[in-house]
Amino acid sequence: MSATTDTRRGLWRVAGALAIAHVVTMLAGLSLQKVATVGASASAYVTAYEGGSLVKSMTGECLTCLSFLVFLLAATLLARLVRGQAEVGRWWASVAAASGVIYVAITLAVALPGVAAAVYDGHHGAPLAVVTALSDLHYFGTFASQAVLGAFTLALAAAAQVSRALPRWASYPGYAVGVLCLSAVPGAGTSLFDYATLLWFVWFIVTGVAALRQARAGRVRRPAQSAALS
């Protein structure tokens, strides 16, 4: 039993570190990139994709790609740790894991290749119409992934609440952040999308900190069903 507890504490520690690492690497990658907003002027597309350093932009792309691979590990591990024993909690955890995988798949298959191709083609003399189309593809992929991210956030918050695997100050805000992520999709291209993304970063760091606290607490919270039977 002690070995099982130690293993679970170690997994909480890994999950917390991965959650925080995702946000850090994501912000580092974004800081190196310039992306024109969908519907921007022609000069904005030229500035974003034909100016600046190609090496710097591609380095940012690589860091962003790495951040999503880190998120994939964090999302699936967190979903497993908050499963609990109740069927409702286990279902929500499964939804969270599936949503996390789909979120990463859309991003790696559509959003990131779109902007990377726009930057590369912009630096190699491609027509502005082609660069604009690739950039817009990136944005529409980002809009779709944002909806899936909202589903992931709501499902993880629900699973954590049902199982009591995370404290309320980590799980309850997830409901508000998840709804905001979903609401930001029809408001894509506005400041609402940026605010939703920023608040999600804050919430995921809070979730990572809560996971690290679980590892340091010396015990794992018992699922609600088990606690009621004891």
N, C-alpha and C positions, 0 to 999 in steps of 0.2 A: 504493500500500500504506500509506503514511503517512497519507493522508487517511482510509482505511478504519479504521486503528487509532485515529486521533483521534476519529472518529465513534463508534466502539465505546466508547472511554473516556468520551466525553460521555454516552452512553446509560447506562453504569454509574453515572455521577455522578447522572443524573436518577433512576435506579431507587433508589439509596440514599437520596436526598433524599425521594422519594415514600414509601418505606417508613417512614422516621422521621416524616414529616409525617402519615401515617395514624394512627400511635399517638398523636401529640401532639394532633391534632384530635379523635380519639376520646375521649381522657381529658378534654379540655376540655369536650366535649359532655356526657359522662356526669356530670361534676361539677355541671352545672346542672340535672340532672333527678332526680326522685324516682320510683322505680318500685316498686310493691308486688310482693313475691314471690308466685308462684302458690300458691294455697292459704292465703294469709295471712288474718288476721281482717278483719272488715268495717271496723273502725276504721283498719286499716293502709291499706286502699284509699281511705278518705275522706281520710286525711292526705296520701297521695301525689298524689291526683288532684283533690281539691277545695280543698286548702289551697295556700299558697304563691303565687308569682307566675306567671301564665299566660305573660307575656312572657319571663320567665327560662326556663321550661320549653320554650317553643317555640324560643327561641334555642339551647338545648341540642340540640333535635331537628334544627335546621338544621345545626349543627356536626357532629352525628353523621352526618347524611346526606352532608355534604361529605366526611367522613372515608372513607365507603365508596366514593364516586366516586374519591377519591385512591387507595384500595386497588385499585380496578379497574385503574387505570393502572399501579400498581406491580406487581400480580400478573401482568398480561399481559406487561409489559416484562421482568420478572425471568425469567419462563418462556421468553421468547425468548432471553435472554442466556445461559441455562444449557443450551440445547439440545444443543450439541456436534455431533459428527459420527456418533457411534454410534447405531444404530437404537433401542437400549434407552433411551438418554438422551433421544432426540428424542420417543419415546413418553411417557416420564414427564413431559417438559416440556409435551406436549400435554394430558396429564391435569391438570397443575397449572394451565394456562391455563383449561381448561374448568371446573375446580372453582372457580377464583377468580371466574369469571363467574357460575356458579350460586349461589355464596355471596352475592354482591352482589345477585343477582336476588331470592333468598328474603328477604333483609333489607329491601330497598327495597319489595318487594311485600307483605310480611306483617308482619315484626317492627316496623319503624318506623311504618308507618301505624296499626298496632294501638295502640301506646302514645300516639301523637300524638292519635288519636281519643279515647282514654280521658281524656287530660288536657283536651282541648277540651270534651268532653261533661261531664266532671266539674265544670268551671267554668261550665257553662251549664245546670245543673239536671237533667241526665239521671238516670234511676233508677240506683241503685247496682248493680243486677243487670246493666245494660247496660255500665256502666263496668268492672265486674269481668270480664265476658265479653271486652271489648276488650283489657283488660290481659292476660288469660290467652292470648288469641290472639297477642299480642306475644311472650309467653314460649315458646309452642309453636313459633312461627316461629324464635325464637332457638335453641331446642333442635335443630331441623332444620338450621339453618345451621351450628351447631357441628360436626355430623357432617361436613358438606361441607368445613368449614374444616380438620378433621383430615385429610381426603383431600388437600386442597391442600398442607398442610404436609408430609405424607409424600412426595407426588409431587415437590415442589420440592426437598426434601432428596435424594431419590434421583437426580433429574436432575443436581443440582449435584455429587453424589458421582461419578456416572458420567463426566461431562464434565470434572470437576476445575475447574469454572469458579469455585467458591468454596472457600476453605480449609476444612479439616476441622472447625475449631472453630465454623464457621457451619453446615455441612451436617449433621454427625453429630447434634447436639442436636435437629435437626428431627425425627428419628425418634421420640425420646422424647416431644417435645412433641405430635407428631401423634397418637401412641397415647394420650396423656393426654387430648387433645381428644375423641377417639372414646370413651374410657372415661367421660368426664364426661357424655355424653348420657344413659345410664341413671341416672346420679347427679344428674340435673338437679334443681335446687331445694335442693341441699346445697352445702357449702363446696367440694367437689371441683370443681364447675363454675366457681366463682370462682377457685380456684387455677389451673385449666387456662387460663382466660382471661388471668390475670396472667402466667403463664409464657409464653404465646404472645406477649403484648406484648413481653416481654423478648427472646424469640428473634427476633421480627421486627425489633426495633431492632438486634440483633446482626447480622442479615442485611443491614440497611441500612448499618451501619458497614463490613461486609465489602465491600459493593458500592462504597462510597466509597473504600475502600483499593485496590480494583481500578482505579479511575479514576486514583488518584494513583501507582500502581505504575509507570506508564510503559509497561506492556505488558499484554496480555491472556493469561491462562493458556491454553495450548493444550489442546484436548480430548484425552482419553486415547488415542484411536485415532490421532490425528495425531502425538502425542508418541511413540507406539510405532513409527511408521513412519519417524520422522526419525532 
